[in-house]
Amino acid sequence: MKRLALIMIIAVTLIFTGMTFTEKAIMAEELVVAQEGSPVSLNPHGANDGPSIKVWTQMHDNLIQLNEDMEIVPGLAHDWEQIDDLTWEFRLNQGVLFHNGQELTAEDVKFSLERLIDPEISAPGAFIVDFIESVEIIDQYTVQITTEEPFAPILNHLAHPVAVILNQDAVEEAGDDYGTLKVVGTGPFKFVEWSTGEYVLLERFDDYFGENAKVETLRIRPIVEDTVRSIELETGGVDIAYSIAPPDEERLKEIESITLKPYESLSSLYVGINAEKEPLNNIKVRKALNYAINSDDILDFIYGGQGVRAKGPLSPNIFAHNPDLYQYEFNPDRARELLEEAGYGDGFELTLYTTDDPLFRQSSEIVQDNLSQIGIDVEVETRTLGDFLEVTAQGEHDLFVLTWGTITGDADYGLYPLFHSSQFGSPGNRTFYANDRVDELLEEGRTVADQSRRKEVYYEAQEIIVEEAPWVFILNPSRLIGVGPDAEGFIPHPMVAHDLSRVELKDN
């Protein structure tokens, strides 16, 4: 009824606005989605954060994709085969158009993947495809990707959102404006406008090579405050709201017209510990932090039970997650003993960085209070996401609160960028943790084809990481998305790159 009432109001006001009924009807067909934060960039080579990914995936496609069941399915490539240990061949769909009208060719694939790993570009997500040695054009619609060495999770990595295929001409013509004023992909929606901090507006691409989007326009609004996001859903200001927070879940459950869609995420919430800084370079101090922080309180009171306690760095839904890891329990007395043994019985001061995400801020407050009980004075600094990512990449912090989503579904992506010594800073290792044996294991896990052996090496790597504690392992959160009465067809995706093209608005 809401949209019928809206259309009636529109019809009455036409005489005053001078707009046609068709133009107004299109407005009534706009899907409005609220997400937790603003994109850093809509250039897939300029960011690797959740809010950015959720937007640019509506406008781009990968060679291959992971569906909601985390199965590899065709994308821009209709089929592929492994030629030898180092070479894979991908055959493109013909007649696929970019939003600027140009046809997708092997040249665009070569350009996109080579640009992503170009050191001069410094793409935050370059590590996802850093296994690529070369991309060779076989013909207009066929490419071969050669790796430096055998790379077991290649298909999962090529399905990652940063590995989408860009239009070479559009990127080169736009220059520094690409990702802000201009975005050109092959996806079901095309770019219209980005009003920073307010919305990103997209419209249906009618020449999409797959099934056309169900709505004319898509407006994605960043609403950081959880309660405001939920109220907007409740009052009809948005049709879909991501990440419904626990305090709002109970209220929304009572509203019959709102559907709550839970799904298991692939992420881990953790407190990162800068292992290069004193006294945090002492393993006993890092272990003390693990014993001092009450993860159950964060799970129960901040996340409302939406998730499970973490034992290690990988979610239980990830391939090669080790279920038998030692789990640190809340034990302040043991934490004090470890600090005494390390020579820091009198305590010290630390700075903890967090983003403006409400759950992160609230979790930081519990961390701050818990550590004060063992003599550690923590100053919490809240930063915007972009600033947070920059300063933690530079190692300015002592501690930070963050999540990492292993959205390839494979242990390599959940471990290599976060714990390999070559990945310090923006690629993911913001704890600056280094261990030679862990490096060896993570490198072997990438190159060995046998999945049982991969599981063995990842199990051992996780055991060492938990023992040396560069993280405080908090929880693996689950997610809840709210869908309003006018939207139907939404299916959550574990990768968080939810496909909004399948959502339609009911005719009320």
N, C-alpha and C positions, 0 to 999 in steps of 0.2 A: 504493500500500500504506500510505502514511503515514496517510491519512484513515481507512482501514478499521481500522487499529490504534487510532486515536484513538477511533473509535466503539465498538470493543470495550471499551476502558478505561472509556469513559463508561457503557456498559451495566452493567459490573461495579460501578461506584461509585454507581449510582442510589440504592441503599438508604441510603447514607450522606448523600447530599446533599438528598434529598427533592424533586429536580427531575424532571419527567417526561422520558421519552425524546424526545418531540417537541421540548421546549425544548432539550435537549442536541443533538439533530440539527441544529437551527437554528444552534447554535454551530459545528457542523462545516461548515456552508454559508457561513461567513464568509470573505470575500476580504480578505486583509491586504496592504496596499501600503506600501512604505517610500519616502519622498521625502526630498529633501536638506535641508529645513529646516521650521521651524514657520510656519504662516500668521501674517501680521500681523493680519488680520481676515477674517471670512467675510462681511462686508458688502461687496458689490461697489462701494459708494460710499465705502468706507473704506480701500481699498488698491489697489495695482496691481503687486504682486510675484508672482513665479512660484509660490512655495509656497501663497499664498492662492488664486490662480487655479486651480491644480490641484485644489483641494478644492471651491471654490464652484461650479465648472462642472459638478460631478456633481449639483448640486441646482437648477440654473437653466437656462433656455433663452433664446436670442436670437430676435429677429424672423426673422432669416436666419442661416445658418451657413456656415462654410468647412469642407469635408470634408477628408479626409487628402490629397487631391490639390490642395488650396487652391482648389477650385471653389465658387462660391456656390450653396447649396442651400436649400430651404425650412426654416424652423424653426417658430416660433409663427405666422408668416405663411405661408399656402399659396401666395400669389402677390403680385406687386407690379408697379407700372408707373411710369414717369416721365411726369408730367403736363405739365411744362414745364421750363425751365432750372433753376428753383428748387424745384420741388414734386415729391415722390414720394408715391405712395399704396400702403399696405400693407393687405391683407385677411387677418384673423386666422382661424385654425381655430376653429370653434365647439365648445363642450363641453370645452375644455381646463380642467383643474382645478388650482388651487394646492394645496399640501400641507395647507392649513387647510380645504379643501373648497369654497372660493369659486371661481367661474368666472372665468377670464381675460376681461377686456373691454378695449376701447379706453381706458377710464379708467386702467387699470394701466399701459398703454404710455405714455400722456401723463404720468402721475405719475412713472414711472421715468426717462424721458429728461429731463424738466424738472428733476427733483431732482438728476440727475447733473451738470447744468450750473449749478445754483443756487450763486452765489458764497458764500452763507451756509453751505452744506454743505462747501465746499472739498474736494471729492472729488479724490483724486490722479489719477484717470483722466478728469477732466472735459474735458481737452483733446481727447480722442478724439472727442467729439461737440460740440465748441464751435462747429461750423459751423451748428448748428441755430438758426434764428430762431424757429420756433414749431412746436407739435404740435397739430393740430386734429382733433377727433373728428367724423367724418362720420356714423357710426352706431355701434351697440354693438360691431361687429366690424371697423370700418374706421377707419384713421387716415391723415392726411396730414402729412408732415414737410416744412416749408418751410425752406430754407437762406438764410443772409444773402446769399450769392452762389453762383454755380455751384460745386459741390464734386465733383470727379471721382471720388475714392475713397470715396464715401458708403457703398456697399454693403459694402466691406471693413471700414470703420470700425464699421458697425452690427453686424458679426459679431464684433467684439472682445469678449472676456469681460467687460469692465466695463459693456458695454451690454446686459447681460441684463435681463429684465423682472421687477420685484419686485411683491409684493402690497402695495397701498397701506395697507390696514387693518393688516396685520401689522407693517409698518415703523413706522407711527404709534403703534400700541399698545405696541410694545416699547421705543421711544425709544432711549436710549443702550445698551440691552441687545441691540439688533439687531446681529447679526453675532458675538455671543459666546454669549448664552443662547438666542437665538431666531433662526432662519433659515427663511424660507418662500419656496419657489420653485415651479416647475412641472416640475422635472427628474425623472429616473428614480429618484433617491435623495432621501430626506428626512432632515432633521437629527434626531439623537438627543442627542448629547453631545459637548462639546469639553473634554478634559482638557489644559490648556495644557502644551505641551512633551512630552506623552505620546501622545495620539492624538486623532483626530476620528472619531466613530462615526456612521455613517449606516445607514439601512435602506431596503429597497426600497419604492417608492411604487407600490402596486398599481393606482392609478387614473391612471397616466401615460398621456398621449395617444398616445405612440408605443409602440414595443416595450418590454415590461417588462424590467427588469434581470434578469440570469441568476442572481444570488445574493441571498440574504435580507438579509445585512448586509455592509457595507463598512467596514473599519477602516483609516484612513490614519495611519501613524506617521511622525513626523519623526525621522530618524536622520542627524545631520549628518556624522558620520565615515564616509568612503567605505568603509573596510575593514569597519567594523562592519555597515554596510548590506549589503555583499556576503556576509559571514559569516552574517547572518540569512537571506539567500536560500539559501545553501548548506546550512544546517542545518534549513531548513523553518520558521523563525520568521516569514517573510513569503513571500507567493506571487509578488510582483512587486517588483523594486527598481529605482528610477529612477537614472539617471546612474551607471552602473558606471564606476569610475575605471580608468585604464590599468594600474596595478599589479595590479588584481584581475582584469582581463580575461583575461590569460593563464591564470590558475588556473581560472577558471570555464569557459574554453573546453574544459578537459579533463574536465569533468563532463558526462557524456552526458545526464543528466536535466534539465539547465538549458539553456534556449534564450536566446541573446543576440540582441537585435533592434536593429540599427543604424538610424539615420535621420539625414538631413541637417537640421540645425537652421537657424533663421532668425536666429541671434544673432551678435553680435560681442563679443569680449573686448577690452577696451581699458583703458588707464591714462588717466583723466580729469585734465586739467590746469586748475587754477583760473586762467583767463585774466585775472581782475581783480586778482590779487595780484602784487606785485613779488617777484621778478624775472620771474615767469611771464607777465606781460603783455607781455613782449618776445618777438616771433616767433622771433628767433634762439635764445633759450633753449629755447623749446618744440621747435624743430627739433633742437636739440642732444640733448634727451631722446629723441627718436625715433631718432637715430643711436646713442645710447649704450646702449639697451636691446636685448638679444639676444632677439628674438621667436622665433627658431628654437629656442633652448634651452627657452623656455617651451612651445612646441609639442611638441618631441621628448621632453623630460625630465619635464615636469609633465603634459602632456596625452597623452603616449605616441603622438603622431602622429594623434590623433583630431581632425582638422580640417585647415585650410589657412591659410597665412599671409595676413593681411589687408593689402590695399592701401589701403583706405579704410573708411568707416563702415558700408557695406552688405555683407551676405552675398551671395555670387554667386547665391543662389537668389531674390533679391528683384527685382521689376520695377524697371528703370532702374538696376540696378547698373552702374557704369562699369568695364569691365575694363581700360581703358587708363591708369589712374592711375599716377602716379609712386609707386614703392615705396621707402620708406626702408630701407636696409640697415644692418646692424650695422657701425658705423665709429666707434670711440671717438676716433680722431685727428680726424676731421671734427667730432665733437661738441666736442672741446676748442677747436678753431679757432673755432667759432661762439660758445662762451662767452667767449673772448678778445675777439672782435669786439664782443660785447655789453657788455663791461666787467666780466665776472664770471669772469675767469681764475683767481682765487684760490678759487673755489667758494663755496658757501653751504649753509644747512641747510633741509630741507623735512620736512614731516610727511605721511605717506601713510596713508590710512584704508582698511581692508579689512574684510570680514565674516568670520564664523567658518567660511565655506566653505573646506574644506582646499585646493582647487585655487587659490582666490584667495589664501590665505595663502602657499602655496608660490610662486605667481607673484610675490607681493610681495617675497619674499626674494630672488628673482633680480633684480627691479627695484632693490632696495636695494643689492645687491652690484654690479650694473652701474654704477649712478650713483656709487657710492663710487670707482670707477676713474677718474672724471673730476672728482673733487673735490667732489661733492655728498653731503653727509651726510644720510641719510634715516632718520627715526624712523618705524617702522611701528606703527600702533595698530589693534588688532582690536576690532571692535564687533559686537554683535548686529545682525541685519539691520534691525530696527526703529529702533534708535539710529543705525545707519549712515545710513539713508535720511533721518533727521531732521537730523543734523548736516551732511551734504553738501547737503541742500536749503537750509540756512542759510548755506552758503559758508564754514564754519569750516576747511575742509581746504585743503591745497596740492595734493595728488595723491590719487587713489583708484583702486582696481581694481574693475571691475564688468563685467557683460555687459548688453547690450540686445537683446531679441528683437523683431524687426520682424514681429510675429505676424499682421499684416494681409496680409503678402506684398507690400505696396506701398511705394514709396520715401517717400511722404509721412510715414508713421508712423516710418520709420527715420531721417528727417532733421528734420522740422519740430519735434517736441518736444525734440530734442537740440541743435539749432543755431539755432533762431529766437530772436531777442532777447526775444520776449514770453513765452518759456517757461522763464525762470530758475527754478531750484529744483526743487520736487517734480514739476512736469510732466515733467522730464527733462533740461533744460539745466543740469546741475550743474557744468559748466565755466564758466558765465557768459560764454560766448563770444557776441560780437555783430559782425555785419558787414552793412552796409546792402544790399550787392548780394546776399548770401546770403538775406537776408530777402525781397527782391524776387523772387528766383527761387523760393523755397519757396512764396511766396504765389501766384505764377503757376502753379506745378505743381499747386496745389490747384484752381484755377478753370478751367483750360483743358481742354476735353474731348478734344482730339486727342492720342492716346497717343504719337505720334511727337514732337510738340512737348513733351509732358511729359518724354519721355526726354531731349530736348536740354537742357531747363532743369535737370533733375536731374544730368545729366552735368557741366554747368558748375558747379553748386553743389558737387558733390563735389570738383572740381578746386581750387576756392578753399579748401574746408575742409582738404584734404590739404596745400595750400601753407601755410596759416596754423596748422595743427597744434595744435588745442585738445585733441586726443587723441594718445596713442601708440597706433598701430593695431597690435594684436598678432595676433589670429587669429580665424577663424570656426570655432568648434568644431563637431564632429559629436557625436551623442549615442548612447549605448548603454544599453539597458534589459534587465535580466535577468528572465526568466520561469521560475518553478519548475515542477516536474513535474505539479503538480495543477491548474494554470491553463491555459486555452486560449481562443483567440479575441481575444487582445490585439493591437491594431493601434496603433502609435505615431502621434501626430499632430504635424506640424511646429510647431504653435502651442503645444505642450506641454500643452494642455488635453486630455489623453488621455481617451477615452470608456471608462470602466470598466464601464458597464452591459452591454457585450457580452461581457465576460469571464465564463466559467463554470468551475466546479470539476468536475474529472473524478470519476466514480463509481469509486472503487478498491475 
